[in-house]
């Protein structure tokens, strides 16, 4: 725990040296769909969950043109597959984490841009009648961004997300997420 607390000042010190003229900070919201892909229930063949709504709050910070940091909170509402034997609900997953973009995840000028990203998060899958564990998860994907004006940035994202194996399950839970987001550029103004 102490080591992770000590990393915060080090990361802040690394970003202070970046030119203020090149950094862009925003806050945004995204909505889309999350579809389970793999991570089936114990019989290995039947998926008990279907695609559900995916909502996210993001705070992208682009430093220079090389990288971005993006703290986020994401929520996926699971829906049950009615053809599955039993009465289990779909998983609702709440995740908190940080994405690292290889490029700018938010811009205040320029045109269309592609930014690959990779992130780590703490995920909390919950449902009634099923196992509930908190675990580490990771995601990777591609953001297709387009700045709408100096204060608005749009992005379409596709990501693959994997949540660590929970008690009572054979495999990790995996999702494919697709979302459309709007970010308000807060700095520079």
N, C-alpha and C positions, 0 to 999 in steps of 0.2 A: 504494500500500500504506500509506504513512504517513497519508494522509487518512482511510482507513477505520479505522486504529487511533485516530486523534484523535476520531473520531465516538463511540467507546465512552464516554469520560468525559462528553461532552456529553449523550448519551442518558441516562446514569445521573443526571446533575445535573437533568435535566428531570423524572425520575420521583421524585426525593427530595422535591420540594415537594408531592406528592400526599399527602393525608391517609392515615395508616396504617390508620385505621378503614375506609376504603373500598377498600383493596387486598386482593386475594385471589391467592394463589400456589398452584399445584398441580403435580403430576407424574402423567402418565397414559400409558395404552397404548390403542391402537386397532387393530382388525382389520376387513378388508372385502375388496372386490373392486375391481380396476382393469381397465377395458375399453378397448382401443385405439379411438380414434374419429378417423379420418382419418390423415394422415401415412403413407399407403400406400407400399409399395415402389415402385421405379422405373417399373413398368408402369402405375402410377396407378389400377389397378382392384382388385388383389388384396391383401388384408391377409394378411401372413404370420404374425401373432401373434394369439392369442386372449386372452380375459380370464384374469387371474391373481390370486393372493392378494396383498393389500396389508396391510403391518404398519407401525405407526408408534409411536414414543416421542414424547411431547409434554410441554412444561413451560409451560403457560399462566400468564400473569401479567396479571390484570385491575387496571387503575388507574382509580379512580373508576368512573363508569358509562359513560364515553364511549369508551374504547379499551382494547385488550388487545394484548400482545405474546406470541408463542408460538414459541420456538425448537423445532425438531423434527428428527427423523431418521426417514426413511421408506424402506421397501424394498418393491418390487413384483417378484414372481416371475412372469416371463413364461412362457407355454406356447406351443409351436409349433403352428401350424395344419397338420395332417397332409395336408390337401388342397392345400397350396401346393406348387408345383413346386420341388423341391430339398430340402436337408437342413438348413436353417437352424434353429437353436433360437430360441425366443422371447427377447425382451430381459429381463434382470434389471436393474432400475433402482434405484440407491441415491441418495437425495437428502438434503441437509442445508440447512436454511434457517430463515427466520423468517416467520410469518404476523402480519399486523396485523388485529385485529378491530375493527369499528365497533360497539362495545358490549363486553359481558363474555363472553369465551369460557369462563370458569369462574366459578361462583358458589357461595357457601356458604349462601345463603338465597334465598327467592323461589320462583317456580314455573317454568312453561315459558317459555322465551325464545328468540328468533331472533336470530342474530348473523351478518351478512355479514362475510367476511374476504377478504383479498388477501395473497399471499405471494410471495417471491422465494427461489430456492434454487440451489445447485450440484448438478447431476444427473450421475450416472455410469452411463450405459447400457452393459451388457456382455453379450456372448454369444459362443459359439464359432462360428467361421465367418462372422462379420459385422463391420462397422465398429464401432469402440469409441472414442467421443470423450467428453470431459467438456465440459459446456456449461451455460449459464445456462438456467433454467426459471422459469416463473411459474405460479401457480395462483390461482383465485378460486372462491368457493363460499359456501355457507350452512350454518351449524351450528344445529341444533335441540337446545337443551340443557334438561336437567331436573335439578335438584339432588335427590339421593336422601336425603341427610342433611347434617349440618354438615360431614362429612368426605368425602363422596362426591358426585361430579357425573357424570351420564351425558350423552353427546351423540351424535346421529346427524348425519353430515355427508355432503354431496354437494359435489364439487369438479370443476372442469374444469382440467386441467393441460396445459401445452404446453412441450415440451423443444426447444431450438433445433436447427436443422438440422445433421445430422452429415455428415462427408465421405462422398461417394458416394450421398447421398440427395437427392431433389428437394424434400422438404417437411419441416416440423417433425414431431416425434412428439407426438401428442395423446392424452390419456387422460381418461376419466370415472371418478372414484373415488367409491365409496360405502363408508362405514365406521361402525362403532359403537365408541365409546370410553368408558372409565371413567377418571376422574381423581380422585386422592386429594388433598384440600385440605390443604396443609401449613401455610399461614398464612392467616388467624389460627387459633389453637388455643385 
